[in-house]
Amino acid sequence: MYLAAPVINPNGESVQLIIGGMTADPADSPGPFGNYLTASNNKFDRITKSRDGQVVETQEWEFEAVTGEFINMTISFERGIGALRPARERLYCSNNSSAYCQLSKQQQMLDIMRNVTTKPEDRVKDFSFSAGGGIYAGIFDGNERVLSWDNILWVKQEIFEQ
């Protein structure tokens, strides 16, 4: 799991700044961006129910580091039909080292379940999010506002170091 923020780099390019992350595997910490924490507690549960042609999925995500950082999310949503997005490139850069970036070339099938700007049919049944502790305490204060709830049905991705 990683935390990214959209920013404009000094060259005027729109990039995703990787400001942190957590991994269950200690061998993957600190990760390629130098800022992943090892999750001492990590959990992912998925339940899918089908009734009268409607498929509802519930996911629970929990990550917690020994240093106190945590991210928890629960979502229940009605599955929809995704739309094939055109292939695109996106640059991901480290907040620890401005010289390190990865170029991602990806194409995905995306199902937008709720969005505050485009206003598709709202298929999110329940949602909760909490994060904070340790170095994340300065990022999350409980007033976070989610802008889009997206289900990526599949992704084809190539990653290149810059």
ROSE-4610 file (N, C-alpha, C; in Angstrom, 1 decimal, always signed):
// ROSE-4610
residu = [M/M/M/Y/Y/Y/L/L/L/A/A/A/A/A/A/P/P/P/V/V/V/I/I/I/N/N/N/P/P/P/N/N/N/G/G/G/E/E/E/S/S/S/V/V/V/Q/Q/Q/L/L/L/I/I/I/I/I/I/G/G/G/G/G/G/M/M/M/T/T/T/A/A/A/D/D/D/P/P/P/A/A/A/D/D/D/S/S/S/P/P/P/G/G/G/P/P/P/F/F/F/G/G/G/N/N/N/Y/Y/Y/L/L/L/T/T/T/A/A/A/S/S/S/N/N/N/N/N/N/K/K/K/F/F/F/D/D/D/R/R/R/I/I/I/T/T/T/K/K/K/S/S/S/R/R/R/D/D/D/G/G/G/Q/Q/Q/V/V/V/V/V/V/E/E/E/T/T/T/Q/Q/Q/E/E/E/W/W/W/E/E/E/F/F/F/E/E/E/A/A/A/V/V/V/T/T/T/G/G/G/E/E/E/F/F/F/I/I/I/N/N/N/M/M/M/T/T/T/I/I/I/S/S/S/F/F/F/E/E/E/R/R/R/G/G/G/I/I/I/G/G/G/A/A/A/L/L/L/R/R/R/P/P/P/A/A/A/R/R/R/E/E/E/R/R/R/L/L/L/Y/Y/Y/C/C/C/S/S/S/N/N/N/N/N/N/S/S/S/S/S/S/A/A/A/Y/Y/Y/C/C/C/Q/Q/Q/L/L/L/S/S/S/K/K/K/Q/Q/Q/Q/Q/Q/Q/Q/Q/M/M/M/L/L/L/D/D/D/I/I/I/M/M/M/R/R/R/N/N/N/V/V/V/T/T/T/T/T/T/K/K/K/P/P/P/E/E/E/D/D/D/R/R/R/V/V/V/K/K/K/D/D/D/F/F/F/S/S/S/F/F/F/S/S/S/A/A/A/G/G/G/G/G/G/G/G/G/I/I/I/Y/Y/Y/A/A/A/G/G/G/I/I/I/F/F/F/D/D/D/G/G/G/N/N/N/E/E/E/R/R/R/V/V/V/L/L/L/S/S/S/W/W/W/D/D/D/N/N/N/I/I/I/L/L/L/W/W/W/V/V/V/K/K/K/Q/Q/Q/E/E/E/I/I/I/F/F/F/E/E/E/Q/Q/Q]
num = [1/1/1/2/2/2/3/3/3/4/4/4/5/5/5/6/6/6/7/7/7/8/8/8/9/9/9/10/10/10/11/11/11/12/12/12/13/13/13/14/14/14/15/15/15/16/16/16/17/17/17/18/18/18/19/19/19/20/20/20/21/21/21/22/22/22/23/23/23/24/24/24/25/25/25/26/26/26/27/27/27/28/28/28/29/29/29/30/30/30/31/31/31/32/32/32/33/33/33/34/34/34/35/35/35/36/36/36/37/37/37/38/38/38/39/39/39/40/40/40/41/41/41/42/42/42/43/43/43/44/44/44/45/45/45/46/46/46/47/47/47/48/48/48/49/49/49/50/50/50/51/51/51/52/52/52/53/53/53/54/54/54/55/55/55/56/56/56/57/57/57/58/58/58/59/59/59/60/60/60/61/61/61/62/62/62/63/63/63/64/64/64/65/65/65/66/66/66/67/67/67/68/68/68/69/69/69/70/70/70/71/71/71/72/72/72/73/73/73/74/74/74/75/75/75/76/76/76/77/77/77/78/78/78/79/79/79/80/80/80/81/81/81/82/82/82/83/83/83/84/84/84/85/85/85/86/86/86/87/87/87/88/88/88/89/89/89/90/90/90/91/91/91/92/92/92/93/93/93/94/94/94/95/95/95/96/96/96/97/97/97/98/98/98/99/99/99/100/100/100/101/101/101/102/102/102/103/103/103/104/104/104/105/105/105/106/106/106/107/107/107/108/108/108/109/109/109/110/110/110/111/111/111/112/112/112/113/113/113/114/114/114/115/115/115/116/116/116/117/117/117/118/118/118/119/119/119/120/120/120/121/121/121/122/122/122/123/123/123/124/124/124/125/125/125/126/126/126/127/127/127/128/128/128/129/129/129/130/130/130/131/131/131/132/132/132/133/133/133/134/134/134/135/135/135/136/136/136/137/137/137/138/138/138/139/139/139/140/140/140/141/141/141/142/142/142/143/143/143/144/144/144/145/145/145/146/146/146/147/147/147/148/148/148/149/149/149/150/150/150/151/151/151/152/152/152/153/153/153/154/154/154/155/155/155/156/156/156/157/157/157/158/158/158/159/159/159/160/160/160/161/161/161/162/162/162]
x = [+0.8/+0.0/+0.9/+0.6/+1.3/+0.4/+1.0/+0.3/+0.9/+0.1/+0.6/-0.2/+0.5/-0.1/+0.2/-0.8/-0.5/+0.2/+1.3/+2.1/+2.6/+3.2/+3.9/+5.3/+6.2/+7.6/+8.3/+9.6/+10.2/+10.3/+10.1/+10.0/+8.7/+7.7/+6.3/+5.5/+6.0/+5.2/+4.3/+3.2/+2.3/+2.7/+3.1/+3.6/+2.9/+3.0/+2.5/+3.7/+3.6/+4.7/+4.4/+5.2/+5.0/+5.5/+4.5/+4.9/+5.0/+4.6/+4.8/+4.1/+4.2/+3.6/+3.9/+3.2/+3.4/+3.4/+4.2/+4.3/+4.3/+3.7/+3.7/+5.0/+5.8/+7.1/+8.2/+8.9/+10.0/+11.1/+11.2/+12.2/+11.9/+10.6/+10.2/+10.3/+10.8/+10.9/+12.3/+12.7/+11.9/+11.3/+11.4/+10.8/+11.6/+11.1/+11.9/+11.9/+10.9/+10.9/+11.5/+12.0/+12.7/+11.9/+10.6/+9.7/+8.6/+8.7/+7.7/+8.1/+7.1/+7.2/+6.8/+7.3/+6.9/+5.6/+4.6/+3.3/+3.4/+3.4/+3.5/+2.1/+1.1/-0.3/-0.8/-1.2/-1.9/-3.0/-4.1/-5.2/-6.0/-6.4/-7.3/-8.4/-9.7/-10.8/-11.7/-12.2/-13.2/-14.3/-15.5/-16.8/-17.6/-18.0/-18.9/-20.2/-21.3/-22.7/-23.4/-24.2/-25.0/-26.4/-27.3/-28.8/-29.5/-30.4/-31.3/-30.5/-29.4/-28.6/-27.7/-27.7/-26.9/-25.7/-24.5/-23.3/-22.8/-22.7/-22.2/-20.9/-19.9/-18.6/-18.2/-17.7/-17.2/-15.8/-15.0/-13.5/-13.1/-12.3/-11.7/-10.2/-9.6/-8.1/-7.6/-6.6/-5.9/-4.4/-3.7/-2.3/-1.9/-0.9/-0.4/+1.1/+1.9/+3.4/+3.7/+4.8/+5.2/+5.4/+5.7/+5.9/+4.6/+3.4/+2.2/+1.4/+2.0/+1.2/+0.2/-1.0/-2.0/-2.9/-3.5/-4.4/-5.5/-6.7/-7.8/-8.9/-9.5/-10.5/-11.5/-12.8/-13.8/-14.7/-15.1/-16.0/-16.9/-18.2/-19.1/-19.7/-19.7/-20.2/-20.8/-21.7/-22.3/-21.4/-21.1/-20.2/-20.9/-20.1/-20.6/-19.8/-20.0/-19.2/-18.2/-16.9/-15.9/-15.7/-15.0/-14.7/-13.2/-12.9/-11.5/-10.9/-9.9/-9.2/-8.1/-7.8/-6.7/-5.4/-4.4/-3.1/-2.5/-1.8/-1.3/+0.0/+0.8/+2.0/+1.8/+2.4/+2.4/+3.7/+4.2/+5.5/+5.3/+5.9/+5.9/+7.3/+7.3/+8.6/+8.6/+9.8/+10.0/+10.1/+9.5/+9.6/+10.9/+11.6/+12.9/+14.1/+13.9/+15.0/+14.4/+14.6/+14.0/+14.5/+15.7/+16.3/+15.7/+14.9/+14.4/+12.9/+12.7/+11.3/+11.1/+9.9/+9.5/+8.5/+8.6/+7.6/+6.7/+5.4/+4.5/+3.7/+3.7/+2.9/+1.8/+0.5/-0.5/-1.8/-2.5/-3.9/-4.7/-5.9/-6.8/-8.2/-8.9/-10.4/-10.9/-11.6/-11.9/-13.4/-13.9/-15.3/-15.4/-15.9/-16.0/-17.3/-17.2/-18.4/-19.0/-18.2/-18.7/-17.7/-18.1/-17.1/-17.8/-17.1/-17.8/-17.9/-17.1/-17.1/-17.9/-17.7/-18.4/-19.8/-20.1/-21.4/-22.0/-21.3/-21.9/-22.9/-23.6/-24.6/-23.8/-24.3/-23.6/-23.8/-22.8/-22.9/-22.2/-21.7/-21.0/-22.1/-22.2/-23.2/-22.7/-21.4/-20.9/-19.4/-18.9/-17.5/-17.0/-15.8/-15.1/-13.6/-12.9/-11.5/-10.9/-9.8/-9.1/-7.6/-6.8/-5.4/-4.7/-3.5/-2.8/-1.7/-1.3/-0.2/+1.1/+2.1/+3.5/+3.7/+4.5/+4.7/+3.5/+2.4/+1.2/+0.3/+0.6/-0.3/-0.3/+0.8/+0.8/+0.1/-0.2/-0.9/-2.4/-2.8/-4.2/-4.7/-5.8/-6.4/-7.8/-8.4/-9.7/-10.7/-10.2/-11.1/-10.8/-10.2/-9.9/-11.3/-11.2/-12.4/-12.0/-12.7/-12.5/-13.2/-12.5/-13.1/-13.6/-13.0/-13.5/-13.3/-14.2/-14.2/-14.1/-13.0/-12.8/-12.4/-12.9/-12.6/-11.8/-10.6/-9.8/-9.9/-10.6/-10.9/-9.7/-8.9/-7.7/-6.8/-5.5/-4.5/-3.3/-2.9/-1.7/-0.7/+0.5/+1.4/+2.8/+3.6/+5.0/+5.7/+6.7/+7.4/+8.8/+9.3/+10.6/+11.2/+12.5/+13.2/+13.7/+13.7/+14.1/+15.5]
y = [-1.1/+0.0/+1.2/+2.2/+3.4/+4.7/+5.8/+7.0/+8.0/+8.5/+9.4/+10.7/+11.7/+13.1/+13.6/+14.2/+14.8/+16.1/+16.3/+17.5/+17.9/+19.1/+19.5/+19.6/+18.9/+18.9/+20.1/+20.4/+21.6/+21.7/+20.6/+20.7/+21.1/+21.2/+21.6/+20.4/+19.2/+17.9/+17.6/+17.0/+16.5/+15.1/+14.9/+13.6/+13.2/+11.9/+11.4/+11.3/+12.1/+12.1/+11.0/+10.0/+8.9/+9.4/+9.7/+10.2/+9.2/+8.0/+6.9/+5.6/+4.6/+3.3/+2.3/+1.2/+0.1/-1.2/-2.2/-3.5/-4.5/-5.7/-6.8/-7.5/-7.4/-8.2/-7.3/-7.5/-6.7/-6.5/-7.5/-7.4/-6.3/-5.9/-4.8/-3.4/-3.3/-2.0/-1.6/-0.4/+0.8/+0.9/+0.0/+0.0/+0.9/+0.9/+1.7/+3.2/+3.7/+5.2/+5.6/+4.6/+4.8/+5.2/+5.0/+5.5/+4.5/+3.3/+2.3/+1.7/+1.6/+1.0/-0.4/-1.2/-2.6/-2.6/-3.3/-3.4/-4.6/-4.3/-5.4/-6.1/-5.4/-5.9/-5.6/-6.5/-6.3/-7.3/-6.8/-7.7/-7.2/-8.1/-7.8/-8.9/-8.5/-9.5/-9.0/-9.9/-9.6/-10.6/-10.1/-10.9/-10.4/-11.4/-11.1/-11.8/-11.1/-11.6/-11.3/-12.3/-12.1/-12.4/-11.4/-11.6/-10.9/-11.6/-11.0/-10.2/-10.8/-10.2/-9.1/-8.7/-7.6/-8.3/-7.9/-8.4/-7.2/-7.5/-6.5/-7.1/-6.3/-6.7/-5.9/-6.5/-5.7/-6.1/-5.0/-5.2/-4.5/-5.1/-4.5/-4.5/-3.4/-3.3/-2.7/-3.3/-2.8/-2.9/-1.8/-1.8/-1.0/-1.6/-0.9/-1.2/-0.2/-0.3/-0.3/-0.9/-0.9/+0.5/+1.4/+2.8/+3.6/+2.9/+3.6/+4.0/+4.1/+4.5/+3.5/+3.9/+3.0/+3.6/+2.7/+3.0/+1.9/+2.3/+1.3/+1.8/+0.9/+1.2/+0.1/+0.4/-0.6/+0.0/-0.8/-0.3/-1.5/-1.2/-2.1/-1.4/-2.1/-1.5/-2.5/-2.0/-2.8/-2.8/-4.0/-4.1/-3.6/-3.0/-2.4/-3.0/-2.3/-2.7/-1.7/-2.1/-1.1/-0.7/+0.4/+1.0/+0.9/+0.4/+0.3/+1.7/+2.0/+3.3/+3.2/+4.3/+4.3/+4.2/+3.6/+3.5/+4.9/+5.0/+6.3/+6.1/+7.2/+7.2/+8.1/+7.6/+8.5/+8.3/+9.4/+9.5/+9.5/+8.5/+8.4/+8.8/+9.8/+10.2/+10.1/+9.9/+9.8/+11.1/+11.2/+12.5/+12.5/+11.3/+11.2/+11.6/+11.3/+11.6/+12.2/+13.4/+14.1/+13.5/+12.8/+12.2/+10.9/+10.3/+8.9/+9.0/+8.5/+8.4/+7.1/+6.7/+5.5/+6.0/+5.5/+5.8/+4.5/+4.7/+3.7/+3.8/+2.8/+2.8/+1.7/+2.2/+1.3/+1.5/+0.4/+0.4/-0.3/+0.2/-0.5/-0.5/-1.4/-1.5/-0.9/+0.3/+1.1/+1.2/+0.9/+1.0/+2.1/+3.3/+4.4/+4.3/+4.0/+3.7/+4.9/+6.0/+7.3/+8.3/+9.5/+10.5/+11.9/+12.8/+14.0/+15.0/+14.8/+15.8/+15.3/+14.0/+13.5/+12.9/+12.6/+12.2/+11.0/+9.8/+8.6/+8.1/+7.1/+6.4/+6.0/+6.4/+6.0/+4.6/+3.8/+2.4/+2.0/+3.0/+2.8/+2.7/+1.5/+1.3/+1.7/+1.5/+1.9/+2.1/+3.1/+3.5/+4.1/+3.6/+4.3/+4.3/+5.3/+5.4/+6.1/+5.6/+6.3/+6.0/+7.0/+6.9/+7.9/+7.6/+8.5/+7.8/+8.4/+7.8/+8.1/+8.1/+8.2/+9.4/+9.1/+10.1/+10.5/+9.6/+9.9/+10.9/+11.1/+12.0/+13.4/+13.9/+15.2/+15.3/+14.1/+14.1/+13.9/+13.1/+12.8/+13.4/+14.2/+14.7/+14.4/+13.4/+13.0/+13.8/+14.8/+15.6/+15.3/+14.2/+13.9/+13.8/+14.1/+14.1/+13.3/+12.2/+11.3/+11.9/+11.9/+12.5/+11.5/+10.3/+9.3/+7.9/+7.0/+5.6/+4.8/+4.2/+3.5/+2.0/+1.1/-0.3/-0.6/-0.9/-1.3/-2.8/-3.2/-4.6/-5.3/-4.7/-5.3/-4.2/-4.4/-3.4/-4.2/-3.6/-4.0/-2.9/-3.2/-2.2/-2.6/-1.6/-1.7/-0.6/-0.9/+0.1/+0.2/+1.5/+1.7/+2.7/+2.4/+3.4/+4.5/+5.7/+6.9/+7.2]
z = [+0.0/+0.0/+0.0/-0.8/-0.8/-0.8/-0.3/-0.3/-1.3/-2.2/-3.2/-3.2/-3.6/-3.7/-5.1/-5.8/-7.1/-6.9/-7.6/-7.5/-8.9/-9.0/-10.2/-9.8/-10.6/-10.3/-10.9/-10.5/-11.0/-12.5/-13.3/-14.7/-15.3/-14.3/-14.7/-15.1/-14.8/-15.1/-14.0/-14.3/-13.3/-12.9/-11.6/-11.1/-9.9/-9.5/-8.2/-7.3/-6.2/-5.2/-4.1/-4.0/-3.1/-1.7/-0.8/+0.5/+1.6/+1.3/+2.3/+1.8/+2.6/+2.3/+3.3/+3.2/+4.2/+3.4/+3.9/+3.2/+4.3/+4.0/+5.0/+5.0/+3.9/+3.8/+4.2/+5.3/+5.8/+4.7/+3.8/+2.8/+1.8/+1.7/+0.8/+1.4/+2.6/+3.3/+3.3/+2.9/+2.8/+1.4/+0.5/-0.8/-1.8/-3.0/-4.1/-3.8/-3.1/-2.9/-1.5/-0.8/+0.4/+1.6/+1.6/+2.7/+3.0/+2.7/+3.1/+4.5/+5.3/+6.7/+6.6/+7.5/+7.6/+8.4/+7.9/+8.6/+9.6/+10.9/+11.8/+11.9/+11.5/+11.5/+10.1/+9.3/+8.1/+7.8/+7.3/+7.1/+5.9/+5.1/+4.0/+3.9/+4.0/+3.9/+2.8/+2.0/+0.9/+1.0/+1.0/+1.0/-0.2/-1.0/-2.1/-2.0/-2.1/-2.0/-3.3/-3.8/-5.0/-4.6/-5.0/-4.8/-5.9/-6.5/-7.5/-8.6/-9.0/-10.1/-9.6/-8.3/-7.8/-7.0/-7.4/-6.7/-5.8/-4.5/-3.5/-2.9/-3.0/-2.4/-1.2/-0.2/+1.0/+1.2/+1.4/+1.6/+2.9/+3.6/+4.8/+4.7/+4.9/+4.8/+6.1/+6.7/+7.9/+7.8/+8.0/+8.1/+9.3/+10.1/+11.2/+11.4/+11.6/+11.8/+13.3/+13.6/+15.1/+15.6/+14.7/+15.2/+15.3/+15.1/+15.4/+14.2/+13.0/+11.9/+11.5/+11.1/+10.7/+9.6/+8.8/+7.8/+7.8/+7.9/+7.9/+6.9/+6.1/+5.2/+5.1/+5.1/+4.9/+3.8/+2.8/+1.8/+1.3/+1.1/+0.5/-0.7/-1.8/-3.1/-4.0/-4.8/-5.8/-7.0/-7.5/-8.6/-9.9/-10.7/-12.0/-13.1/-14.3/-15.5/-15.7/-15.8/-16.0/-17.4/-17.5/-18.8/-19.1/-20.3/-20.7/-20.9/-20.2/-20.3/-21.2/-22.0/-22.9/-22.1/-22.7/-22.1/-21.8/-20.7/-20.3/-19.5/-19.5/-18.7/-17.5/-16.4/-15.1/-14.5/-14.0/-13.3/-11.8/-11.0/-9.6/-9.1/-8.1/-7.6/-6.1/-5.6/-4.1/-3.4/-2.3/-1.5/-0.7/-0.6/+0.1/-0.8/-2.1/-3.1/-4.4/-4.6/-5.8/-7.1/-7.0/-8.2/-8.6/-7.7/-8.0/-8.4/-9.6/-10.1/-10.9/-11.0/-11.8/-12.8/-14.1/-15.1/-15.2/-15.1/-15.2/-16.5/-17.3/-18.5/-18.2/-18.2/-17.8/-18.6/-18.7/-19.2/-18.2/-18.0/-17.0/-17.3/-16.7/-16.8/-15.5/-15.5/-14.3/-14.2/-13.0/-12.6/-11.5/-11.9/-11.0/-10.2/-8.9/-8.1/-7.5/-7.3/-6.7/-7.0/-7.5/-7.8/-7.5/-6.8/-6.4/-7.6/-8.6/-9.8/-11.0/-11.3/-12.5/-12.2/-10.9/-10.5/-11.2/-11.3/-11.8/-10.8/-11.2/-10.3/-9.1/-7.9/-6.6/-6.2/-6.3/-5.9/-4.6/-3.9/-2.6/-1.6/-0.9/+0.1/+1.5/+1.8/+3.1/+2.9/+3.6/+3.5/+4.8/+5.3/+6.4/+6.1/+6.6/+6.4/+7.7/+8.1/+9.2/+9.0/+9.4/+9.3/+10.2/+10.6/+11.5/+12.2/+13.3/+14.2/+13.6/+14.5/+14.1/+13.1/+12.0/+11.0/+10.2/+10.2/+9.5/+10.2/+11.5/+12.3/+11.7/+11.1/+10.5/+9.1/+8.5/+7.2/+7.4/+8.4/+8.6/+9.9/+9.8/+11.0/+11.2/+10.4/+10.5/+9.6/+9.0/+8.1/+6.6/+6.3/+4.9/+4.1/+2.9/+2.0/+0.8/+0.6/-0.5/-1.7/-2.9/-4.1/-5.1/-5.1/-6.0/-5.4/-5.6/-5.2/-6.5/-6.8/-8.0/-7.8/-8.6/-8.6/-9.8/-9.7/-10.9/-11.1/-12.1/-12.4/-12.9/-13.7/-14.1/-14.6/-14.5/-15.0/-15.7/-16.8/-17.4/-17.2/-16.6/-16.2/-16.4/-16.9/-17.1/-16.3/-15.5/-14.7/-15.1/-15.3/-15.7/-14.7/-14.2/-13.4/-14.2/-13.7/-14.4/-14.0]
